[in-house]
Amino acid sequence: MTWTFARSLLDAGLRAPTGDGDVHIWPCGRVQTMVELRSPEGVALLQLDTAGLRRFLVRSYATVPAGNEAAALDIERALAALLGNARG
């Protein structure tokens, strides 16, 4: 199973409990962040280093600024692949 969620959810979860549905994120003390992923098969609870997550977010926002995520996607290619008509 693959979970996909917005960086904004991860960013918000560093400061306060957040999430809806299959993904929930919350701070755990000053140095850890919890990520809970749910599926019909069960629950995965991940404890991650908050400083590492912050570094990841800084780098990802430097690469693709907030609000510009759609510009970084090739929607036509993704749809073609999804529909089985992938262009080379």
Secondary structure, 3 states (H helix, E strand, C coil): CCCCCCHHHHHHHCCCCEEECCEEEEEECCCEEEEEEEECCEEEEEEEEHHHHHHHHHHHHHHCCCCCCHHHCCHHHHHHHHCCCCCC
